[in-house]
Amino acid sequence: MMSNHWEVHVIEFARSKDQPLIDLVNGAPPSTVLDLPFGFVLAQNGGKNVLIDTGFLNEGSGAEFSRKFGIPEWISPVRMLEELGVKAEDVTDIVLSHAHFDHMGSISAFPKARIFIQKREWLSWNEAMALPPQYGFLTAIINPDNIRSAFDAAVQHRLTLVDGDKDNILPGIHVRLGEGHTLGQQFVIVETARGRLLAAGDCIYSKLNLTGHRHDGVFAPLNNGIGSIWKQLETMDRINEEIAGDMSRLIMMHDNDRWAHLPLVKEIEGFKILKAS
Ligand SMILES: [Zn+2]
């Protein structure tokens, strides 16, 4: 019988170079630059291999997006999963935090997976893509080929549109609408042997978002969101409440400490695989 305790790994698959922190976190010193890591999560339980986000494929339009956003370091997410003994066709489910190319750009590599995305995320990008070119800022990080792949999954009845907060989309995996970075962003709560872990999507880029620049607890908003700052801060408040101040339960997909608080399982060509629970 399946318990609700998932085994969780964080997998690094890419890094940007000398990226100004202020592009990401409002109020950061303009001189601070970092090599931002890109990660996704594998959660396993009772024969289920669940990805929270997928990384992107560095080929075709994916490679163009990678160049456009300055991401020189990359390893295949599929290769990294194989290092953990998981073949692409064995991925059963994918929970997408949002539709940016660096989070959903590999869905076409997992032909059997059921994909969960917020209904609002899916519908809002379909709407935004149809806007005139002067609205291009909204969709700058959206790769239309990824949306096409998700539509193919919809035709195959593999795309599940989640409408807001929902417990147990799979037993022990819960999603919460976290509007702000995008309109239908969701963060994901996973029940594990060490309690509930929270995969934050891009609701949070840095601990600074939660602690504030002066460590006074005044949330710092994002500088790359298309939703309102008000909603971003409400989402940060929800996340803060959910982890009850315990940062060790927070999994940030772009953790600039490269998940230093988690034990290293292995390192492949400089990219880390870490055990979160
Ligand atoms: Zn994003």
Residues whose N, C-alpha, C, O or C-beta is under 5 A from the ligand:
A	BS01	ZN	H100 D202
